[in-house]
Amino acid sequence: MKNSLIILVNSIVILLAISINIRNEIENTTSYLESNLSIIKSSLLTLAYRNERYAKYISLAVNNNNNQLGQSLVTVHHYPELNEFGFNRGQYKDNLLNGTLVGIGEPSPSALTDTFIFPTIDDLWAEKHHLNINYNYYYVSYLNEYFYVSSKYTSTFFKLPPNIFETQDYNEQRSYYKSEKELKKGFYFSQPYIDIVTKQKIFSIKSPIYSNDKIIGDIGVDVPLTSITSAITLPKALHSSIFIYLYAMSTQQEIILRKGLHIFWPIIDVQKTIDDFLHIHAEVDIRYVLRSAAPNIALVLILIILLNYLMMRVERHKIQQQTYKKEARTDLLTGLYNRRVLLSIVVNLIEQCRISYNAVSLIVIDANGFKAINDNYGHDIGDAALKHISSQIFLLSRSTDICIRLGGDEFCLILPYVTQAQALKLASRLESSISITRFCHHDIYTSITTSCTQIQADETIDNALIRADKQLYKNKRNRYKANKKTEKSHQDK
């Protein structure tokens, strides 16, 4: 029962330790990912609100159309061999701007008058901002069908597809086709697509440019998907067990940013809402949590093992001490108490009975003819006789009685809650039971003589034993005389 309880307690402790460590690992990993995703969200929204501000500023400039200095900084060239127009394409170096303009075919007259916008855009894009994701700005004119991007790209780097402004993908990304709810907010996130310049998979944050309340273009920020992934700092151990993706609400599409090889059972799912139409998720497989928690679990298990070992040593020491105490007051031959208990257990028992006004009696027992058995049959048979007497005493006594071997062939039985009259009946049963039972392979029997007394209220155990001993010797003499008389009568016959 005790061992089962120990096993149960240990099992509960181990399960608690494992569950607490796993829960802590889940909480720590969740907190870590939430922090990273919050930074990504903050960076993207910073770009979005900044882009909205740029859009308002450029819309104001378009409506005023009074930047003559800006027009003098820009020369738009036609490249017949490329079927393009623009500047900073690597052929003419007469441009003072940092961006690249590229359109299809020859520039229209209205496209040439747009040149005042580009210095304004350059000044806005030149603002210094420290974010943990990479990005590129661009401006697209739907009216004049050109792109203006924030970096210089030569014609060898990329070429516009000849029908770019007629494709479905291009038109679906235009602000013109967005809902009133998205436009009212001032910006929106596009679906991921392959950038025609960098050939990377990106998504754009766009804001519309207005002229007389009509959308004439978009200003946007291109964010490579790999930039978001690299901005999330992950422990190396987490790389193979994490799934990071953007979720587009409008198309219910998962856009994978990173997917580890070991995604079996996601136990952590952290998400951040970037806007009403775009969420970012990070899911972590249970195996990462178990691997991360394993060292702490192992440490707890080692501590539990050590604690159990120490408890076992303490318990063993306690049992050993109890054994020593028991052996110190136990007779090795018979297994009964020895006379040391008279000063401890017996004294306490007598005191308890006195307090509760209950009787305590004792029976003193002495083997008859024990010396003759030893002399005639040897000490082994003598020991067998003592064991026989002690076993009968133990069998006929109650669990509350105290059975004692006083020494040699003398025994004592302490009987709590028993009067002298009751003790005399038990003594008679003992004498009868011992005398009629053979105790060894020799056809011999042994017998005992007893005396009984009830311990007085003001009497010590020693005094009671003295009185009982005196009565015992009287009984033995009377028995001896009776036996002699019986023998003589047999001889006379």
C-alpha positions as CSV (number, residue, x, y, z in Angstrom):
1,M,0.0,0.0,0.0
2,K,2.8,2.4,0.9
3,N,4.8,1.5,-2.2
4,S,1.7,2.1,-4.4
5,L,1.1,5.5,-2.7
6,I,4.8,6.4,-3.4
7,I,4.4,5.4,-7.0
8,L,1.2,7.4,-7.3
9,V,2.7,10.5,-5.8
10,N,5.8,10.2,-8.0
11,S,3.7,9.8,-11.1
12,I,1.6,12.9,-10.2
13,V,4.8,14.9,-9.5
14,I,6.4,13.8,-12.8
15,L,3.2,14.6,-14.7
16,L,3.0,18.0,-13.0
17,A,6.6,18.7,-13.7
18,I,6.2,17.8,-17.4
19,S,3.0,19.8,-17.8
20,I,4.4,22.8,-16.1
21,N,7.6,22.8,-18.1
22,I,5.6,22.3,-21.4
23,R,3.2,25.1,-20.4
24,N,6.1,27.4,-19.6
25,E,7.8,26.6,-22.9
26,I,4.6,27.3,-24.8
27,E,4.1,30.6,-22.9
28,N,7.7,31.7,-23.5
29,T,7.6,30.7,-27.2
30,T,4.2,32.4,-27.7
31,S,5.4,35.5,-26.0
32,Y,8.6,35.5,-28.2
33,L,6.6,35.1,-31.4
34,E,4.0,37.7,-30.4
35,S,6.9,40.2,-29.8
36,N,8.3,39.4,-33.2
37,L,5.0,39.6,-35.0
38,S,4.1,42.8,-33.3
39,I,7.4,44.3,-34.6
40,I,6.5,43.2,-38.1
41,K,3.0,44.6,-37.8
42,S,4.3,47.9,-36.4
43,S,6.8,48.2,-39.3
44,L,4.2,47.4,-42.0
45,L,1.7,49.8,-40.5
46,T,4.4,52.5,-40.2
47,L,5.1,52.0,-43.9
48,A,1.4,52.1,-44.7
49,Y,0.6,55.3,-42.8
50,R,3.8,57.0,-44.1
51,N,2.8,56.0,-47.7
52,E,-0.7,57.4,-47.1
53,R,0.9,60.7,-46.0
54,Y,3.1,60.6,-49.2
55,A,0.0,60.0,-51.3
56,K,-1.8,63.1,-49.8
57,Y,1.3,65.2,-50.4
58,I,1.7,64.1,-54.0
59,S,-2.0,64.5,-54.7
60,L,-1.7,68.1,-53.4
61,A,1.3,68.7,-55.7
62,V,-0.5,67.2,-58.7
63,N,-3.5,69.5,-58.1
64,N,-1.3,72.6,-57.7
65,N,1.1,71.7,-60.6
66,N,3.4,74.6,-59.9
67,N,6.9,73.0,-59.4
68,Q,8.8,74.6,-62.3
69,L,12.1,73.9,-60.6
70,G,11.3,70.2,-60.5
71,Q,10.7,70.2,-64.2
72,S,14.1,71.6,-65.0
73,L,15.8,68.8,-63.1
74,V,14.3,66.1,-65.3
75,T,14.7,65.1,-68.9
76,V,12.5,62.3,-70.2
77,H,14.2,60.2,-72.9
78,H,12.8,58.0,-75.6
79,Y,14.6,54.7,-76.2
80,P,13.3,53.4,-79.6
81,E,15.5,50.2,-79.4
82,L,13.8,49.4,-76.1
83,N,10.4,50.7,-77.0
84,E,10.5,52.6,-73.8
85,F,10.7,56.1,-72.4
86,G,12.1,57.3,-69.1
87,F,15.4,58.2,-67.4
88,N,18.2,56.7,-65.4
89,R,18.2,53.6,-67.6
90,G,22.0,53.7,-68.0
91,Q,22.2,55.5,-71.4
92,Y,21.9,59.2,-70.4
93,K,23.6,60.7,-67.3
94,D,21.9,64.1,-67.4
95,N,19.5,63.3,-64.6
96,L,19.8,64.6,-61.0
97,L,17.2,62.2,-59.5
98,N,17.7,58.9,-57.6
99,G,14.8,57.0,-59.1
100,T,14.2,55.3,-62.4
101,L,11.3,56.2,-64.8
102,V,10.1,53.6,-67.3
103,G,7.1,53.5,-69.6
104,I,6.1,51.7,-72.8
105,G,6.6,53.4,-76.2
106,E,6.9,57.1,-76.7
107,P,6.0,59.5,-73.8
108,S,2.7,61.3,-74.2
109,P,2.6,65.1,-73.8
110,S,0.9,64.7,-70.5
111,A,3.6,62.3,-69.4
112,L,6.2,65.0,-70.1
113,T,4.4,67.5,-68.0
114,D,4.4,65.0,-65.0
115,T,8.1,65.6,-64.5
116,F,7.6,68.1,-61.7
117,I,6.3,65.2,-59.5
118,F,9.5,63.2,-59.5
119,P,11.7,65.6,-57.4
120,T,8.8,65.9,-54.9
121,I,8.6,62.1,-54.7
122,D,12.4,61.8,-54.4
123,D,12.4,64.2,-51.5
124,L,9.8,62.2,-49.7
125,W,11.5,58.9,-50.3
126,A,14.8,60.4,-49.1
127,E,13.5,60.6,-45.5
128,K,15.5,58.4,-43.2
129,H,13.6,55.6,-41.4
130,H,15.0,52.7,-39.4
131,L,12.8,49.6,-39.8
132,N,13.7,46.0,-39.5
133,I,12.3,45.0,-43.0
134,N,13.5,45.9,-46.4
135,Y,11.3,47.7,-48.9
136,N,11.2,49.8,-52.1
137,Y,9.0,52.7,-53.1
138,Y,7.4,53.2,-56.5
139,Y,4.8,55.4,-58.2
140,V,2.6,54.3,-61.0
141,S,0.6,56.6,-63.3
142,Y,-2.5,55.0,-64.7
143,L,-3.1,58.1,-66.8
144,N,0.3,58.2,-68.5
145,E,1.2,54.5,-68.0
146,Y,4.6,54.6,-66.4
147,F,6.4,53.5,-63.3
148,Y,8.8,55.6,-61.2
149,V,10.8,53.4,-58.8
150,S,13.0,54.6,-55.9
151,S,16.3,53.1,-57.1
152,K,18.3,53.2,-60.3
153,Y,17.8,50.2,-62.6
154,T,19.6,50.1,-66.0
155,S,17.9,48.6,-69.0
156,T,20.1,45.5,-68.6
157,F,18.5,44.9,-65.2
158,F,14.9,44.6,-66.3
159,K,12.5,45.5,-69.2
160,L,8.8,46.2,-68.9
161,P,6.6,43.6,-70.6
162,P,5.1,45.4,-73.7
163,N,1.5,44.7,-72.5
164,I,2.1,45.3,-68.7
165,F,-0.7,47.9,-68.5
166,E,-3.2,45.7,-70.1
167,T,-2.8,42.5,-68.0
168,Q,-5.4,41.3,-65.5
169,D,-2.9,41.1,-62.6
170,Y,-1.9,44.7,-63.1
171,N,-5.5,46.0,-63.3
172,E,-6.6,44.0,-60.3
173,Q,-4.0,45.7,-58.1
174,R,-5.0,49.2,-59.1
175,S,-6.7,51.4,-56.4
176,Y,-9.5,52.1,-58.9
177,Y,-10.8,48.6,-58.4
178,K,-10.6,48.5,-54.6
179,S,-13.6,48.8,-52.3
180,E,-14.7,52.1,-50.8
181,K,-13.9,50.7,-47.4
182,E,-10.3,50.0,-48.4
183,L,-9.8,53.4,-50.1
184,K,-11.4,55.2,-47.2
185,K,-8.7,53.9,-44.9
186,G,-6.1,55.5,-47.1
187,F,-4.1,52.4,-47.9
188,Y,-4.5,48.7,-48.7
189,F,-2.3,45.6,-49.0
190,S,-2.1,43.9,-52.3
191,Q,-2.0,40.2,-53.0
192,P,1.5,38.7,-53.3
193,Y,2.9,38.7,-56.9
194,I,6.3,38.5,-58.7
195,D,7.9,41.9,-59.0
196,I,8.8,42.7,-62.6
197,V,12.0,44.5,-61.5
198,T,13.6,42.3,-58.8
199,K,11.8,39.0,-59.7
200,Q,11.1,38.5,-56.0
201,K,7.8,37.5,-54.6
202,I,6.4,40.6,-52.9
203,F,3.3,42.4,-51.8
204,S,2.6,46.1,-52.0
205,I,1.2,48.6,-49.6
206,K,-0.6,51.1,-51.9
207,S,-2.3,54.5,-51.5
208,P,-4.2,56.2,-54.3
209,I,-3.2,59.5,-55.9
210,Y,-6.1,61.9,-56.7
211,S,-6.5,64.7,-59.2
212,N,-9.8,66.5,-58.9
213,D,-11.2,63.6,-56.9
214,K,-10.2,61.1,-59.6
215,I,-7.7,58.3,-59.1
216,I,-4.8,58.9,-61.5
217,G,-2.2,56.6,-60.0
218,D,-0.9,54.8,-56.9
219,I,2.1,55.3,-54.7
220,G,3.3,52.1,-53.1
221,V,5.8,50.2,-51.0
222,D,7.1,46.9,-52.2
223,V,7.9,44.5,-49.4
224,P,9.6,41.2,-50.3
225,L,8.2,38.2,-48.5
226,T,11.7,37.1,-47.7
227,S,12.3,40.5,-45.9
228,I,9.5,39.7,-43.5
229,T,10.9,36.2,-42.8
230,S,14.4,37.5,-42.2
231,A,13.0,40.2,-39.9
232,I,11.6,37.5,-37.6
233,T,14.5,36.5,-35.4
234,L,14.2,32.8,-34.7
235,P,16.4,30.4,-32.6
236,K,18.1,27.9,-34.9
237,A,16.2,25.0,-33.2
238,L,12.9,26.6,-34.3
239,H,13.6,26.8,-38.0
240,S,12.5,23.3,-38.8
241,S,9.4,23.4,-36.6
242,I,7.7,26.7,-37.5
243,F,5.2,27.7,-40.2
244,I,4.9,31.4,-40.8
245,Y,2.3,32.7,-43.4
246,L,0.2,35.7,-44.3
247,Y,-3.5,35.1,-44.6
248,A,-5.4,37.1,-47.1
249,M,-9.0,37.4,-45.9
250,S,-10.4,38.5,-49.3
251,T,-9.1,35.3,-51.1
252,Q,-8.8,33.1,-48.0
253,Q,-5.3,32.3,-49.2
254,E,-2.3,31.3,-47.2
255,I,0.9,33.0,-48.4
256,I,3.8,30.9,-47.1
257,L,6.7,32.9,-45.6
258,R,8.6,30.0,-44.0
259,K,7.6,26.4,-43.5
260,G,9.8,24.0,-41.6
261,L,10.3,20.4,-42.5
262,H,8.8,19.1,-39.2
263,I,5.3,20.4,-39.0
264,F,3.2,17.6,-37.6
265,W,1.0,18.8,-34.8
266,P,1.0,22.6,-34.4
267,I,0.5,23.3,-30.7
268,I,1.1,27.1,-30.8
269,D,-0.7,29.5,-33.1
270,V,0.1,33.2,-32.8
271,Q,-1.6,35.7,-35.1
272,K,-1.5,39.4,-35.6
273,T,-4.1,41.3,-37.6
274,I,-2.2,43.8,-39.8
275,D,-5.4,45.2,-41.3
276,D,-8.9,44.0,-42.0
277,F,-7.7,42.0,-45.1
278,L,-4.3,40.7,-44.0
279,H,-3.2,38.6,-41.0
280,I,0.2,37.1,-40.2
281,H,0.4,33.7,-38.5
282,A,3.1,31.7,-36.8
283,E,2.5,28.1,-35.9
284,V,4.9,25.9,-33.9
285,D,5.0,22.1,-33.9
286,I,4.7,20.2,-30.6
287,R,8.1,18.5,-31.1
288,Y,9.9,21.8,-30.8
289,V,8.1,22.5,-27.5
290,L,9.0,19.0,-26.2
291,R,12.6,19.3,-27.3
292,S,12.9,22.7,-25.7
293,A,11.3,21.6,-22.4
294,A,13.3,18.3,-22.3
295,P,16.4,19.7,-20.5
296,N,14.2,21.2,-17.7
297,I,12.1,18.0,-17.6
298,A,15.2,15.9,-17.3
299,L,16.5,18.1,-14.5
300,V,13.2,17.8,-12.6
301,L,13.3,14.0,-13.1
302,I,16.9,13.9,-11.8
303,L,15.9,16.0,-8.8
304,I,12.9,13.7,-8.2
305,I,15.1,10.6,-8.4
306,L,17.6,12.2,-6.0
307,L,14.8,13.2,-3.7
308,N,13.3,9.7,-3.8
309,Y,16.8,8.2,-3.2
310,L,17.3,10.5,-0.1
311,M,13.8,9.6,1.1
312,M,14.6,5.9,0.6
313,R,17.8,6.3,2.6
314,V,16.0,8.2,5.4
315,E,13.2,5.6,5.4
316,R,15.8,2.8,5.4
317,H,17.6,4.4,8.2
318,K,14.4,4.8,10.1
319,I,13.5,1.2,9.6
320,Q,17.0,0.2,10.6
321,Q,16.7,2.2,13.8
322,Q,13.3,0.7,14.5
323,T,14.8,-2.7,13.8
324,Y,17.7,-2.0,16.2
325,K,15.2,-0.8,18.8
326,K,13.0,-3.9,18.3
327,E,16.0,-6.2,18.4
328,A,17.2,-4.4,21.6
329,R,13.9,-5.4,23.3
330,T,13.3,-8.7,21.5
331,D,14.5,-12.1,22.6
332,L,16.3,-13.6,19.6
333,L,15.4,-17.2,20.4
334,T,11.7,-16.9,20.9
335,G,10.8,-13.7,19.2
336,L,9.0,-12.5,22.3
337,Y,9.9,-9.2,24.1
338,N,12.8,-9.3,26.6
339,R,12.8,-7.8,30.0
340,R,13.9,-4.4,28.7
341,V,10.2,-3.6,27.8
342,L,9.4,-3.7,31.5
343,L,10.9,-0.2,31.8
344,S,9.3,1.3,28.8
345,I,6.2,-0.3,27.1
346,V,4.9,-2.1,30.3
347,V,5.3,0.9,32.5
348,N,3.4,3.1,30.0
349,L,0.7,0.5,29.6
350,I,0.2,0.2,33.4
351,E,0.0,4.0,33.7
352,Q,-2.6,4.2,31.0
353,C,-4.8,1.6,32.7
354,R,-4.4,3.4,36.0
355,I,-5.6,6.7,34.5
356,S,-8.6,4.9,33.0
357,Y,-9.2,2.8,36.1
358,N,-8.7,-0.5,34.3
359,A,-7.2,-3.6,35.8
360,V,-3.8,-5.0,34.8
361,S,-2.8,-8.5,35.6
362,L,0.3,-10.6,34.9
363,I,1.1,-14.3,34.6
364,V,4.6,-15.5,35.5
365,I,5.5,-18.8,33.7
366,D,8.4,-21.2,34.5
367,A,9.2,-24.4,32.6
368,N,9.2,-27.6,34.6
369,G,12.2,-29.9,34.3
370,F,14.0,-27.7,31.8
371,K,17.5,-28.5,33.1
372,A,16.8,-32.3,32.7
373,I,15.8,-31.8,29.1
374,N,19.0,-29.9,28.4
375,D,21.1,-32.5,30.2
376,N,19.4,-35.5,28.6
377,Y,18.7,-34.3,25.1
378,G,21.0,-31.4,24.5
379,H,20.6,-27.6,24.2
380,D,18.9,-27.9,20.7
381,I,16.0,-29.7,22.2
382,G,16.0,-27.3,25.2
383,D,15.8,-24.4,22.7
384,A,12.9,-26.2,21.0
385,A,11.1,-26.6,24.3
386,L,11.5,-22.8,24.9
387,K,10.2,-22.0,21.4
388,H,7.2,-24.4,22.0
389,I,6.3,-22.6,25.3
390,S,6.7,-19.1,23.7
391,S,4.6,-20.0,20.7
392,Q,1.8,-21.3,22.8
393,I,2.0,-18.2,25.0
394,F,1.8,-16.0,21.8
395,L,-1.1,-18.0,20.3
396,L,-3.3,-17.9,23.4
397,S,-2.6,-14.2,24.1
398,R,-4.4,-11.2,22.7
399,S,-2.9,-8.5,20.4
400,T,-3.1,-6.1,23.4
401,D,-1.2,-8.5,25.7
402,I,2.6,-8.2,26.1
403,C,4.5,-11.5,26.0
404,I,8.0,-11.4,27.6
405,R,10.8,-13.9,28.1
406,L,12.3,-12.8,31.4
407,G,15.4,-15.0,31.0
408,G,16.3,-18.7,31.0
409,D,13.0,-20.7,31.1
410,E,11.0,-18.0,32.8
411,F,8.3,-16.0,30.9
412,C,5.8,-13.3,31.8
413,L,2.5,-12.3,30.2
414,I,1.2,-8.7,30.9
415,L,-2.6,-8.6,30.5
416,P,-4.3,-5.1,30.3
417,Y,-8.0,-4.8,31.2
418,V,-7.9,-8.3,32.9
419,T,-8.6,-9.2,36.5
420,Q,-6.7,-11.8,38.5
421,A,-9.6,-14.2,38.2
422,Q,-9.5,-13.9,34.4
423,A,-5.8,-14.3,34.4
424,L,-6.0,-17.6,36.4
425,K,-8.3,-19.0,33.7
426,L,-5.8,-18.1,30.9
427,A,-2.9,-19.6,33.0
428,S,-4.8,-22.9,33.3
429,R,-5.3,-23.0,29.5
430,L,-1.6,-22.3,29.0
431,E,-0.6,-25.1,31.3
432,S,-2.9,-27.5,29.6
433,S,-2.0,-26.5,26.0
434,I,1.7,-26.7,26.6
435,S,1.7,-30.0,28.4
436,I,-0.4,-32.0,25.9
437,T,1.6,-31.0,22.8
438,R,4.7,-32.7,21.6
439,F,7.3,-30.2,20.5
440,C,10.1,-32.3,18.8
441,H,10.8,-35.6,17.1
442,H,11.6,-37.2,20.5
443,D,8.6,-38.5,22.2
444,I,8.9,-36.0,25.0
445,Y,6.7,-33.3,26.4
446,T,7.2,-30.3,28.6
447,S,5.1,-28.5,31.1
448,I,4.9,-25.2,33.0
449,T,4.0,-23.8,36.3
450,T,2.3,-20.4,36.5
451,S,1.3,-17.8,39.0
452,C,-1.0,-14.9,38.6
453,T,-1.4,-11.5,40.3
454,Q,-3.2,-8.3,39.7
455,I,-1.0,-5.2,39.8
456,Q,-2.1,-2.9,42.6
457,A,-3.0,0.8,42.0
458,D,0.2,2.1,43.8
459,E,2.4,-0.8,42.9
460,T,5.4,-0.9,40.5
461,I,5.9,-3.6,38.0
462,D,9.0,-4.8,39.9
463,N,7.0,-5.3,43.1
464,A,4.3,-7.1,41.2
465,L,6.8,-9.4,39.7
466,I,8.4,-10.1,43.1
467,R,5.0,-11.1,44.5
468,A,4.2,-13.2,41.5
469,D,7.7,-14.9,41.7
470,K,7.0,-15.8,45.3
471,Q,3.7,-17.3,44.4
472,L,5.3,-19.1,41.5
473,Y,7.9,-20.8,43.7
474,K,5.1,-21.8,46.1
475,N,3.2,-23.3,43.2
476,K,6.3,-25.2,42.0
477,R,6.9,-26.6,45.5
478,N,3.2,-27.7,45.7
479,R,3.5,-29.3,42.3
480,Y,6.7,-31.0,43.3
481,K,5.1,-32.4,46.5
482,A,2.0,-33.5,44.5
483,N,4.2,-35.3,42.0
484,K,6.2,-37.0,44.7
485,K,3.0,-38.1,46.5
486,T,1.7,-39.5,43.2
487,E,4.9,-41.4,42.5
488,K,4.9,-42.9,46.1
489,S,1.3,-44.1,45.7
490,H,2.2,-45.8,42.5
491,Q,5.2,-47.5,44.1
492,D,3.0,-48.7,47.0
493,K,0.7,-50.4,44.6
